[in-house]
């Protein structure tokens, strides 16, 4: 795997970790919106990681349903 691909994995993982670690108990509606934003974008980044891994393992990645199906078939 080339260095740029590894950097892509690292970037996605760092985003997920940073976004989840920054979540605190919201005191206002705006802070609550920020919590949900961090959760949603962390889920999206996690899905990107799964798609990247599947692609690197030789699977064809087209859409979210196909990605989950490929992951399920790979781990089963």
QUISULUR-V506013 format. One line per field, one symbol per residue. phi: phi as a letter, one per 40 degrees, with the letter a starting at -180 (. if undefined). psi: psi as a letter, one per 20 degrees, with the letter a starting at -180 (. if undefined). burial: # if it has 16 or more other C-alpha atoms within 10 Angstrom, else .. Layout:
BEGIN
phi=???
psi=???
burial=???
END
This chain:
BEGIN
phi=.ccccccccdcccccdcccccccbccbbcccccccccccccccccccccccccdcccgccbbaccccccccccccc
psi=prhhghhgggggghggggghhipropirhghghhghghgghggghghgggggggghjjqpogrgghghgggghhi.
burial=........#..##.##..#...#..........##..##..#..########.#......#.....##.##.....
END
